[in-house]
């Protein structure tokens, strides 16, 4: 857990997709940046989301 609210930490990378840390299970179909954002938007799960490789998609406007 990453803070006083006991919210889980989710990390997205282009290589691994979106996963909950420290577990290694990946959320299915979240390897693409837009798919990860859709998943985050639709999930009722509160958490801290770190989008590690997002600058590539934000910079190029994908």
Secondary structure, 3 states (H helix, E strand, C coil): CCCCCCCEEEEEECCCEEEEECCCCECCCCCCHHHHHHHHHHCCCCEEEEECCHHHHHHHCC
